[in-house]
Amino acid sequence: MSYANITELPVLKYAAIEQAKFAAAMEATGKKAITTFYADLSIAEFYGPDAVRETYGRVLQQWGANVTYWTEFVIALNWKIWDWYEKNDELATVYNTLWEQADQHAADTFTGEDSEYFYNMTD
């Protein structure tokens, strides 16, 4: 599969639409999207699994200690698994692996109220 052809839309338009869908879905579950992580991941998809992994690494480095941002990122990763499930096994598998790593990072990093926040939001 050519990842540049993931959609007929230009990459930034695709990312904006995906971010808007994510924000609406978050709102429907009583949450508010506060980052552009979903759009960032959508842009990375155009360049393939390695770009998705690189995006994960940047978010981990910059926001891995921020429970609010990390929680939203983990939610985004989880929803991306389901976006690609049975449509693109390679991307779905990459997202699943990254979600597992992100969930473990949260378990290793957050304690007390931060841990409660993470698990309440991702449950």
A tleap script that builds the chain and sets N, CA, C and O, in Angstrom:
source leaprc.protein.ff14SB
mol = sequence {
  NMET SER TYR ALA ASN ILE THR GLU LEU PRO
  VAL LEU LYS TYR ALA ALA ILE GLU GLN ALA
  LYS PHE ALA ALA ALA MET GLU ALA THR GLY
  LYS LYS ALA ILE THR THR PHE TYR ALA ASP
  LEU SER ILE ALA GLU PHE TYR GLY PRO ASP
  ALA VAL ARG GLU THR TYR GLY ARG VAL LEU
  GLN GLN TRP GLY ALA ASN VAL THR TYR TRP
  THR GLU PHE VAL ILE ALA LEU ASN TRP LYS
  ILE TRP ASP TRP TYR GLU LYS ASN ASP GLU
  LEU ALA THR VAL TYR ASN THR LEU TRP GLU
  GLN ALA ASP GLN HIE ALA ALA ASP THR PHE
  THR GLY GLU ASP SER GLU TYR PHE TYR ASN
  MET THR CASP
}
set mol.1.N position { 0.845 -1.186 0.000 }
set mol.1.CA position { 0.000 0.000 0.000 }
set mol.1.C position { 0.880 1.235 0.000 }
set mol.1.O position { 1.876 1.305 0.719 }
set mol.2.N position { 0.511 2.181 -0.792 }
set mol.2.CA position { 1.192 3.473 -0.787 }
set mol.2.C position { 0.551 4.336 0.283 }
set mol.2.O position { -0.621 4.696 0.176 }
set mol.3.N position { 1.304 4.663 1.298 }
set mol.3.CA position { 0.731 5.431 2.396 }
set mol.3.C position { 0.382 6.843 1.983 }
set mol.3.O position { -0.498 7.453 2.590 }
set mol.4.N position { 1.040 7.385 0.973 }
set mol.4.CA position { 0.695 8.712 0.471 }
set mol.4.C position { -0.707 8.724 -0.124 }
set mol.4.O position { -1.321 9.784 -0.253 }
set mol.5.N position { -1.209 7.560 -0.483 }
set mol.5.CA position { -2.551 7.458 -1.058 }
set mol.5.C position { -3.564 6.938 -0.041 }
set mol.5.O position { -4.548 6.301 -0.418 }
set mol.6.N position { -3.338 7.196 1.202 }
set mol.6.CA position { -4.211 6.706 2.258 }
set mol.6.C position { -5.623 7.295 2.114 }
set mol.6.O position { -6.602 6.696 2.558 }
set mol.7.N position { -5.710 8.449 1.502 }
set mol.7.CA position { -6.974 9.115 1.233 }
set mol.7.C position { -6.813 9.951 -0.026 }
set mol.7.O position { -5.696 10.260 -0.443 }
set mol.8.N position { -7.914 10.306 -0.613 }
set mol.8.CA position { -7.882 11.177 -1.785 }
set mol.8.C position { -7.654 12.637 -1.382 }
set mol.8.O position { -7.324 13.473 -2.222 }
set mol.9.N position { -7.828 12.931 -0.114 }
set mol.9.CA position { -7.704 14.308 0.375 }
set mol.9.C position { -6.247 14.717 0.561 }
set mol.9.O position { -5.393 13.865 0.804 }
set mol.10.N position { -5.957 16.008 0.450 }
set mol.10.CA position { -4.618 16.489 0.826 }
set mol.10.C position { -4.372 16.200 2.312 }
set mol.10.O position { -5.310 16.194 3.109 }
set mol.11.N position { -3.141 15.967 2.671 }
set mol.11.CA position { -2.794 15.508 4.017 }
set mol.11.C position { -3.339 16.426 5.111 }
set mol.11.O position { -3.888 15.936 6.098 }
set mol.12.N position { -3.204 17.725 4.963 }
set mol.12.CA position { -3.652 18.615 6.039 }
set mol.12.C position { -5.169 18.660 6.151 }
set mol.12.O position { -5.702 18.802 7.251 }
set mol.13.N position { -5.860 18.544 5.044 }
set mol.13.CA position { -7.322 18.495 5.093 }
set mol.13.C position { -7.777 17.196 5.753 }
set mol.13.O position { -8.682 17.193 6.587 }
set mol.14.N position { -7.138 16.100 5.370 }
set mol.14.CA position { -7.428 14.806 5.992 }
set mol.14.C position { -7.210 14.879 7.498 }
set mol.14.O position { -8.052 14.426 8.274 }
set mol.15.N position { -6.088 15.445 7.908 }
set mol.15.CA position { -5.764 15.544 9.335 }
set mol.15.C position { -6.785 16.409 10.067 }
set mol.15.O position { -7.194 16.079 11.180 }
set mol.16.N position { -7.195 17.504 9.451 }
set mol.16.CA position { -8.181 18.388 10.088 }
set mol.16.C position { -9.521 17.692 10.263 }
set mol.16.O position { -10.166 17.826 11.303 }
set mol.17.N position { -9.936 16.951 9.249 }
set mol.17.CA position { -11.195 16.211 9.337 }
set mol.17.C position { -11.109 15.138 10.412 }
set mol.17.O position { -12.039 14.965 11.199 }
set mol.18.N position { -9.992 14.419 10.445 }
set mol.18.CA position { -9.805 13.378 11.460 }
set mol.18.C position { -9.800 13.973 12.868 }
set mol.18.O position { -10.399 13.409 13.784 }
set mol.19.N position { -9.122 15.111 13.042 }
set mol.19.CA position { -9.085 15.768 14.359 }
set mol.19.C position { -10.485 16.209 14.778 }
set mol.19.O position { -10.853 16.077 15.945 }
set mol.20.N position { -11.266 16.731 13.836 }
set mol.20.CA position { -12.634 17.150 14.150 }
set mol.20.C position { -13.494 15.953 14.552 }
set mol.20.O position { -14.305 16.055 15.472 }
set mol.21.N position { -13.323 14.822 13.870 }
set mol.21.CA position { -14.066 13.605 14.240 }
set mol.21.C position { -13.665 13.137 15.635 }
set mol.21.O position { -14.510 12.729 16.431 }
set mol.22.N position { -12.365 13.201 15.922 }
set mol.22.CA position { -11.875 12.806 17.250 }
set mol.22.C position { -12.468 13.712 18.320 }
set mol.22.O position { -12.946 13.235 19.350 }
set mol.23.N position { -12.438 15.019 18.077 }
set mol.23.CA position { -12.973 15.975 19.060 }
set mol.23.C position { -14.462 15.715 19.301 }
set mol.23.O position { -14.922 15.763 20.441 }
set mol.24.N position { -15.210 15.441 18.239 }
set mol.24.CA position { -16.637 15.159 18.386 }
set mol.24.C position { -16.867 13.862 19.151 }
set mol.24.O position { -17.762 13.786 19.994 }
set mol.25.N position { -16.071 12.851 18.863 }
set mol.25.CA position { -16.203 11.576 19.576 }
set mol.25.C position { -15.840 11.731 21.049 }
set mol.25.O position { -16.491 11.157 21.921 }
set mol.26.N position { -14.805 12.504 21.317 }
set mol.26.CA position { -14.430 12.766 22.715 }
set mol.26.C position { -15.590 13.468 23.433 }
set mol.26.O position { -15.963 13.095 24.546 }
set mol.27.N position { -16.138 14.465 22.792 }
set mol.27.CA position { -17.248 15.219 23.387 }
set mol.27.C position { -18.437 14.310 23.660 }
set mol.27.O position { -19.108 14.445 24.683 }
set mol.28.N position { -18.696 13.385 22.744 }
set mol.28.CA position { -19.815 12.451 22.909 }
set mol.28.C position { -19.624 11.546 24.122 }
set mol.28.O position { -20.596 11.025 24.669 }
set mol.29.N position { -18.363 11.359 24.547 }
set mol.29.CA position { -18.097 10.540 25.731 }
set mol.29.C position { -17.885 11.404 26.977 }
set mol.29.O position { -17.467 10.907 28.023 }
set mol.30.N position { -18.178 12.703 26.853 }
set mol.30.CA position { -18.066 13.599 27.997 }
set mol.30.C position { -16.670 14.133 28.225 }
set mol.30.O position { -16.385 14.683 29.289 }
set mol.31.N position { -15.791 13.981 27.243 }
set mol.31.CA position { -14.417 14.462 27.364 }
set mol.31.C position { -14.201 15.593 26.370 }
set mol.31.O position { -14.980 15.759 25.431 }
set mol.32.N position { -13.152 16.366 26.574 }
set mol.32.CA position { -12.830 17.455 25.662 }
set mol.32.C position { -11.428 17.242 25.111 }
set mol.32.O position { -10.469 17.085 25.867 }
set mol.33.N position { -11.320 17.238 23.789 }
set mol.33.CA position { -10.002 17.128 23.152 }
set mol.33.C position { -9.239 18.433 23.380 }
set mol.33.O position { -9.771 19.521 23.158 }
set mol.34.N position { -7.986 18.310 23.828 }
set mol.34.CA position { -7.192 19.504 24.127 }
set mol.34.C position { -5.886 19.551 23.349 }
set mol.34.O position { -5.121 20.506 23.481 }
set mol.35.N position { -5.622 18.532 22.542 }
set mol.35.CA position { -4.372 18.473 21.785 }
set mol.35.C position { -4.681 18.240 20.311 }
set mol.35.O position { -5.834 18.062 19.920 }
set mol.36.N position { -3.638 18.246 19.515 }
set mol.36.CA position { -3.766 17.897 18.089 }
set mol.36.C position { -3.144 16.529 17.817 }
set mol.36.O position { -2.765 16.238 16.682 }
set mol.37.N position { -3.034 15.694 18.836 }
set mol.37.CA position { -2.372 14.405 18.667 }
set mol.37.C position { -3.025 13.548 17.585 }
set mol.37.O position { -2.331 12.869 16.828 }
set mol.38.N position { -4.339 13.576 17.509 }
set mol.38.CA position { -5.017 12.755 16.507 }
set mol.38.C position { -4.658 13.213 15.105 }
set mol.38.O position { -4.415 12.393 14.220 }
set mol.39.N position { -4.625 14.515 14.905 }
set mol.39.CA position { -4.210 15.067 13.610 }
set mol.39.C position { -2.750 14.740 13.336 }
set mol.39.O position { -2.395 14.389 12.210 }
set mol.40.N position { -1.901 14.850 14.351 }
set mol.40.CA position { -0.481 14.535 14.183 }
set mol.40.C position { -0.295 13.090 13.727 }
set mol.40.O position { 0.506 12.812 12.834 }
set mol.41.N position { -1.033 12.181 14.338 }
set mol.41.CA position { -0.952 10.777 13.938 }
set mol.41.C position { -1.501 10.584 12.523 }
set mol.41.O position { -0.975 9.782 11.752 }
set mol.42.N position { -2.549 11.315 12.191 }
set mol.42.CA position { -3.134 11.216 10.855 }
set mol.42.C position { -2.148 11.682 9.794 }
set mol.42.O position { -2.055 11.071 8.729 }
set mol.43.N position { -1.418 12.743 10.065 }
set mol.43.CA position { -0.388 13.216 9.141 }
set mol.43.C position { 0.702 12.152 9.007 }
set mol.43.O position { 1.157 11.860 7.901 }
set mol.44.N position { 1.112 11.584 10.119 }
set mol.44.CA position { 2.170 10.567 10.092 }
set mol.44.C position { 1.772 9.371 9.237 }
set mol.44.O position { 2.621 8.775 8.575 }
set mol.45.N position { 0.501 9.017 9.243 }
set mol.45.CA position { 0.034 7.877 8.455 }
set mol.45.C position { 0.363 8.030 6.973 }
set mol.45.O position { 0.590 7.037 6.282 }
set mol.46.N position { 0.390 9.252 6.489 }
set mol.46.CA position { 0.717 9.492 5.077 }
set mol.46.C position { 2.122 9.019 4.746 }
set mol.46.O position { 2.410 8.681 3.598 }
set mol.47.N position { 2.983 8.992 5.728 }
set mol.47.CA position { 4.391 8.658 5.504 }
set mol.47.C position { 4.738 7.248 5.972 }
set mol.47.O position { 5.882 6.812 5.849 }
set mol.48.N position { 3.755 6.544 6.505 }
set mol.48.CA position { 3.937 5.144 6.845 }
set mol.48.C position { 4.171 4.869 8.315 }
set mol.48.O position { 4.261 5.790 9.126 }
set mol.49.N position { 4.268 3.592 8.649 }
set mol.49.CA position { 4.409 3.162 10.036 }
set mol.49.C position { 5.613 3.770 10.762 }
set mol.49.O position { 5.523 4.079 11.950 }
set mol.50.N position { 6.730 3.944 10.065 }
set mol.50.CA position { 7.892 4.538 10.737 }
set mol.50.C position { 7.601 5.957 11.198 }
set mol.50.O position { 8.066 6.370 12.260 }
set mol.51.N position { 6.845 6.701 10.419 }
set mol.51.CA position { 6.484 8.067 10.802 }
set mol.51.C position { 5.536 8.059 12.005 }
set mol.51.O position { 5.612 8.937 12.865 }
set mol.52.N position { 4.655 7.079 12.061 }
set mol.52.CA position { 3.771 6.945 13.228 }
set mol.52.C position { 4.619 6.669 14.470 }
set mol.52.O position { 4.388 7.254 15.528 }
set mol.53.N position { 5.598 5.775 14.335 }
set mol.53.CA position { 6.485 5.468 15.465 }
set mol.53.C position { 7.289 6.711 15.879 }
set mol.53.O position { 7.476 6.958 17.070 }
set mol.54.N position { 7.754 7.480 14.913 }
set mol.54.CA position { 8.505 8.707 15.219 }
set mol.54.C position { 7.621 9.709 15.952 }
set mol.54.O position { 8.072 10.370 16.888 }
set mol.55.N position { 6.373 9.823 15.532 }
set mol.55.CA position { 5.435 10.718 16.209 }
set mol.55.C position { 5.244 10.269 17.652 }
set mol.55.O position { 5.227 11.094 18.566 }
set mol.56.N position { 5.102 8.979 17.855 }
set mol.56.CA position { 4.992 8.444 19.215 }
set mol.56.C position { 6.212 8.860 20.041 }
set mol.56.O position { 6.065 9.331 21.169 }
set mol.57.N position { 7.389 8.691 19.494 }
set mol.57.CA position { 8.614 9.031 20.218 }
set mol.57.C position { 8.675 10.505 20.598 }
set mol.57.O position { 9.093 10.848 21.704 }
set mol.58.N position { 8.260 11.371 19.684 }
set mol.58.CA position { 8.266 12.808 19.993 }
set mol.58.C position { 7.270 13.142 21.088 }
set mol.58.O position { 7.575 13.917 21.995 }
set mol.59.N position { 6.080 12.560 21.008 }
set mol.59.CA position { 5.074 12.827 22.038 }
set mol.59.C position { 5.551 12.294 23.382 }
set mol.59.O position { 5.393 12.962 24.404 }
set mol.60.N position { 6.126 11.113 23.394 }
set mol.60.CA position { 6.655 10.555 24.638 }
set mol.60.C position { 7.699 11.483 25.250 }
set mol.60.O position { 7.661 11.772 26.446 }
set mol.61.N position { 8.618 11.941 24.431 }
set mol.61.CA position { 9.695 12.804 24.926 }
set mol.61.C position { 9.154 14.137 25.446 }
set mol.61.O position { 9.585 14.617 26.495 }
set mol.62.N position { 8.218 14.730 24.717 }
set mol.62.CA position { 7.746 16.061 25.080 }
set mol.62.C position { 6.623 16.057 26.106 }
set mol.62.O position { 6.539 16.973 26.924 }
set mol.63.N position { 5.758 15.046 26.082 }
set mol.63.CA position { 4.553 15.072 26.896 }
set mol.63.C position { 4.356 13.843 27.771 }
set mol.63.O position { 3.324 13.723 28.431 }
set mol.64.N position { 5.313 12.934 27.791 }
set mol.64.CA position { 5.155 11.693 28.536 }
set mol.64.C position { 4.990 11.840 30.031 }
set mol.64.O position { 4.505 10.923 30.693 }
set mol.65.N position { 5.382 12.970 30.573 }
set mol.65.CA position { 5.237 13.196 32.017 }
set mol.65.C position { 3.984 14.000 32.359 }
set mol.65.O position { 3.679 14.202 33.534 }
set mol.66.N position { 3.261 14.459 31.343 }
set mol.66.CA position { 2.051 15.255 31.547 }
set mol.66.C position { 0.846 14.327 31.474 }
set mol.66.O position { 0.486 13.859 30.393 }
set mol.67.N position { 0.233 14.064 32.598 }
set mol.67.CA position { -0.834 13.064 32.643 }
set mol.67.C position { -2.013 13.439 31.745 }
set mol.67.O position { -2.606 12.562 31.116 }
set mol.68.N position { -2.356 14.697 31.674 }
set mol.68.CA position { -3.498 15.110 30.865 }
set mol.68.C position { -3.233 14.869 29.386 }
set mol.68.O position { -4.063 14.283 28.690 }
set mol.69.N position { -2.085 15.317 28.910 }
set mol.69.CA position { -1.755 15.142 27.502 }
set mol.69.C position { -1.500 13.673 27.168 }
set mol.69.O position { -1.948 13.177 26.135 }
set mol.70.N position { -0.777 12.984 28.051 }
set mol.70.CA position { -0.475 11.577 27.781 }
set mol.70.C position { -1.761 10.754 27.726 }
set mol.70.O position { -1.888 9.851 26.900 }
set mol.71.N position { -2.699 11.062 28.592 }
set mol.71.CA position { -3.974 10.350 28.599 }
set mol.71.C position { -4.693 10.524 27.271 }
set mol.71.O position { -5.208 9.558 26.709 }
set mol.72.N position { -4.730 11.750 26.768 }
set mol.72.CA position { -5.389 11.972 25.482 }
set mol.72.C position { -4.649 11.246 24.359 }
set mol.72.O position { -5.272 10.722 23.436 }
set mol.73.N position { -3.332 11.219 24.443 }
set mol.73.CA position { -2.559 10.511 23.426 }
set mol.73.C position { -2.880 9.020 23.444 }
set mol.73.O position { -3.024 8.413 22.383 }
set mol.74.N position { -2.992 8.433 24.603 }
set mol.74.CA position { -3.320 7.010 24.720 }
set mol.74.C position { -4.714 6.742 24.148 }
set mol.74.O position { -4.929 5.734 23.475 }
set mol.75.N position { -5.645 7.633 24.412 }
set mol.75.CA position { -6.984 7.496 23.834 }
set mol.75.C position { -6.897 7.552 22.307 }
set mol.75.O position { -7.520 6.750 21.612 }
set mol.76.N position { -6.122 8.503 21.797 }
set mol.76.CA position { -5.955 8.633 20.342 }
set mol.76.C position { -5.352 7.358 19.746 }
set mol.76.O position { -5.818 6.873 18.715 }
set mol.77.N position { -4.332 6.825 20.384 }
set mol.77.CA position { -3.727 5.581 19.895 }
set mol.77.C position { -4.757 4.455 19.854 }
set mol.77.O position { -4.827 3.706 18.880 }
set mol.78.N position { -5.544 4.340 20.903 }
set mol.78.CA position { -6.549 3.286 20.960 }
set mol.78.C position { -7.566 3.435 19.840 }
set mol.78.O position { -7.934 2.453 19.195 }
set mol.79.N position { -8.016 4.646 19.611 }
set mol.79.CA position { -9.019 4.853 18.572 }
set mol.79.C position { -8.425 4.633 17.183 }
set mol.79.O position { -9.123 4.205 16.263 }
set mol.80.N position { -7.134 4.928 17.036 }
set mol.80.CA position { -6.470 4.680 15.752 }
set mol.80.C position { -6.385 3.178 15.461 }
set mol.80.O position { -6.456 2.771 14.301 }
set mol.81.N position { -6.236 2.360 16.491 }
set mol.81.CA position { -6.260 0.909 16.278 }
set mol.81.C position { -7.564 0.537 15.574 }
set mol.81.O position { -7.566 -0.186 14.578 }
set mol.82.N position { -8.656 1.039 16.107 }
set mol.82.CA position { -9.964 0.679 15.572 }
set mol.82.C position { -10.230 1.346 14.225 }
set mol.82.O position { -10.961 0.798 13.400 }
set mol.83.N position { -9.646 2.525 13.993 }
set mol.83.CA position { -9.775 3.143 12.672 }
set mol.83.C position { -9.217 2.241 11.580 }
set mol.83.O position { -9.771 2.161 10.483 }
set mol.84.N position { -8.122 1.567 11.887 }
set mol.84.CA position { -7.430 0.783 10.862 }
set mol.84.C position { -7.718 -0.713 10.941 }
set mol.84.O position { -7.323 -1.457 10.043 }
set mol.85.N position { -8.390 -1.167 11.987 }
set mol.85.CA position { -8.731 -2.571 12.138 }
set mol.85.C position { -9.498 -3.059 10.907 }
set mol.85.O position { -10.494 -2.457 10.505 }
set mol.86.N position { -9.031 -4.134 10.327 }
set mol.86.CA position { -9.586 -4.777 9.138 }
set mol.86.C position { -9.534 -3.896 7.877 }
set mol.86.O position { -10.117 -4.248 6.852 }
set mol.87.N position { -8.834 -2.750 7.954 }
set mol.87.CA position { -8.626 -1.910 6.770 }
set mol.87.C position { -7.158 -1.902 6.377 }
set mol.87.O position { -6.819 -1.904 5.194 }
set mol.88.N position { -6.286 -1.893 7.388 }
set mol.88.CA position { -4.845 -1.870 7.141 }
set mol.88.C position { -4.185 -2.540 8.346 }
set mol.88.O position { -3.949 -1.908 9.376 }
set mol.89.N position { -3.895 -3.817 8.195 }
set mol.89.CA position { -3.364 -4.598 9.312 }
set mol.89.C position { -2.042 -4.044 9.833 }
set mol.89.O position { -1.782 -4.077 11.036 }
set mol.90.N position { -1.214 -3.540 8.936 }
set mol.90.CA position { 0.085 -3.029 9.367 }
set mol.90.C position { -0.071 -1.826 10.284 }
set mol.90.O position { 0.553 -1.774 11.345 }
set mol.91.N position { -0.893 -0.857 9.893 }
set mol.91.CA position { -1.108 0.312 10.755 }
set mol.91.C position { -1.820 -0.080 12.044 }
set mol.91.O position { -1.460 0.405 13.117 }
set mol.92.N position { -2.811 -0.938 11.957 }
set mol.92.CA position { -3.521 -1.372 13.161 }
set mol.92.C position { -2.565 -2.038 14.141 }
set mol.92.O position { -2.656 -1.809 15.347 }
set mol.93.N position { -1.658 -2.851 13.640 }
set mol.93.CA position { -0.682 -3.529 14.496 }
set mol.93.C position { 0.300 -2.535 15.112 }
set mol.93.O position { 0.629 -2.634 16.294 }
set mol.94.N position { 0.761 -1.588 14.320 }
set mol.94.CA position { 1.670 -0.558 14.843 }
set mol.94.C position { 0.969 0.218 15.961 }
set mol.94.O position { 1.537 0.421 17.034 }
set mol.95.N position { -0.252 0.642 15.706 }
set mol.95.CA position { -0.981 1.388 16.738 }
set mol.95.C position { -1.223 0.538 17.982 }
set mol.95.O position { -1.136 1.050 19.098 }
set mol.96.N position { -1.522 -0.735 17.814 }
set mol.96.CA position { -1.731 -1.596 18.976 }
set mol.96.C position { -0.455 -1.719 19.809 }
set mol.96.O position { -0.499 -1.635 21.037 }
set mol.97.N position { 0.671 -1.917 19.141 }
set mol.97.CA position { 1.952 -2.018 19.845 }
set mol.97.C position { 2.266 -0.726 20.586 }
set mol.97.O position { 2.688 -0.756 21.742 }
set mol.98.N position { 2.061 0.406 19.926 }
set mol.98.CA position { 2.334 1.697 20.565 }
set mol.98.C position { 1.376 1.952 21.722 }
set mol.98.O position { 1.773 2.504 22.748 }
set mol.99.N position { 0.115 1.554 21.562 }
set mol.99.CA position { -0.846 1.713 22.650 }
set mol.99.C position { -0.404 0.900 23.869 }
set mol.99.O position { -0.482 1.383 24.999 }
set mol.100.N position { 0.056 -0.327 23.644 }
set mol.100.CA position { 0.533 -1.149 24.760 }
set mol.100.C position { 1.719 -0.486 25.456 }
set mol.100.O position { 1.789 -0.471 26.685 }
set mol.101.N position { 2.646 0.057 24.681 }
set mol.101.CA position { 3.801 0.745 25.260 }
set mol.101.C position { 3.357 1.987 26.033 }
set mol.101.O position { 3.863 2.264 27.121 }
set mol.102.N position { 2.416 2.725 25.467 }
set mol.102.CA position { 1.931 3.950 26.102 }
set mol.102.C position { 1.199 3.644 27.404 }
set mol.102.O position { 1.351 4.361 28.393 }
set mol.103.N position { 0.415 2.590 27.397 }
set mol.103.CA position { -0.295 2.187 28.605 }
set mol.103.C position { 0.696 1.770 29.692 }
set mol.103.O position { 0.515 2.103 30.864 }
set mol.104.N position { 1.734 1.048 29.304 }
set mol.104.CA position { 2.766 0.644 30.263 }
set mol.104.C position { 3.521 1.863 30.788 }
set mol.104.O position { 3.844 1.933 31.974 }
set mol.105.N position { 3.799 2.819 29.910 }
set mol.105.CA position { 4.462 4.053 30.349 }
set mol.105.C position { 3.621 4.744 31.410 }
set mol.105.O position { 4.159 5.222 32.409 }
set mol.106.N position { 2.323 4.803 31.211 }
set mol.106.CA position { 1.439 5.430 32.199 }
set mol.106.C position { 1.498 4.683 33.525 }
set mol.106.O position { 1.579 5.302 34.586 }
set mol.107.N position { 1.457 3.350 33.467 }
set mol.107.CA position { 1.514 2.549 34.692 }
set mol.107.C position { 2.827 2.761 35.436 }
set mol.107.O position { 2.862 2.758 36.666 }
set mol.108.N position { 3.905 2.943 34.681 }
set mol.108.CA position { 5.226 3.135 35.283 }
set mol.108.C position { 5.463 4.562 35.763 }
set mol.108.O position { 6.327 4.794 36.609 }
set mol.109.N position { 4.708 5.518 35.235 }
set mol.109.CA position { 4.991 6.932 35.466 }
set mol.109.C position { 4.041 7.602 36.440 }
set mol.109.O position { 4.476 8.373 37.296 }
set mol.110.N position { 2.761 7.323 36.324 }
set mol.110.CA position { 1.772 8.073 37.088 }
set mol.110.C position { 1.366 7.339 38.355 }
set mol.110.O position { 1.167 6.124 38.355 }
set mol.111.N position { 1.248 8.100 39.431 }
set mol.111.CA position { 0.839 7.549 40.722 }
set mol.111.C position { -0.258 8.436 41.308 }
set mol.111.O position { -0.510 9.540 40.826 }
set mol.112.N position { -0.892 7.938 42.339 }
set mol.112.CA position { -1.879 8.724 43.073 }
set mol.112.C position { -2.991 9.269 42.192 }
set mol.112.O position { -3.593 8.547 41.397 }
set mol.113.N position { -3.250 10.572 42.355 }
set mol.113.CA position { -4.324 11.218 41.601 }
set mol.113.C position { -4.091 11.153 40.089 }
set mol.113.O position { -5.038 11.022 39.314 }
set mol.114.N position { -2.820 11.246 39.677 }
set mol.114.CA position { -2.526 11.159 38.247 }
set mol.114.C position { -2.898 9.787 37.701 }
set mol.114.O position { -3.461 9.681 36.612 }
set mol.115.N position { -2.592 8.757 38.440 }
set mol.115.CA position { -2.949 7.406 38.022 }
set mol.115.C position { -4.473 7.245 37.959 }
set mol.115.O position { -5.007 6.667 37.012 }
set mol.116.N position { -5.150 7.754 38.960 }
set mol.116.CA position { -6.617 7.695 38.967 }
set mol.116.C position { -7.192 8.420 37.758 }
set mol.116.O position { -8.103 7.916 37.101 }
set mol.117.N position { -6.661 9.599 37.465 }
set mol.117.CA position { -7.121 10.372 36.310 }
set mol.117.C position { -6.940 9.553 35.034 }
set mol.117.O position { -7.866 9.414 34.236 }
set mol.118.N position { -5.743 9.017 34.855 }
set mol.118.CA position { -5.453 8.244 33.652 }
set mol.118.C position { -6.437 7.087 33.490 }
set mol.118.O position { -7.028 6.925 32.422 }
set mol.119.N position { -6.614 6.298 34.517 }
set mol.119.CA position { -7.454 5.112 34.404 }
set mol.119.C position { -8.949 5.464 34.323 }
set mol.119.O position { -9.711 4.753 33.668 }
set mol.120.N position { -9.370 6.540 34.972 }
set mol.120.CA position { -10.766 6.972 34.829 }
set mol.120.C position { -11.059 7.456 33.411 }
set mol.120.O position { -12.130 7.183 32.869 }
set mol.121.N position { -10.122 8.164 32.819 }
set mol.121.CA position { -10.340 8.699 31.479 }
set mol.121.C position { -10.224 7.622 30.392 }
set mol.121.O position { -10.910 7.696 29.372 }
set mol.122.N position { -9.371 6.641 30.604 }
set mol.122.CA position { -9.152 5.628 29.565 }
set mol.122.C position { -10.008 4.383 29.753 }
set mol.122.O position { -10.004 3.498 28.898 }
set mol.123.N position { -10.731 4.303 30.845 }
set mol.123.CA position { -11.567 3.125 31.118 }
set mol.123.C position { -12.836 3.153 30.282 }
set mol.123.O position { -13.659 2.243 30.378 }
savepdb mol mol.pdb
quit
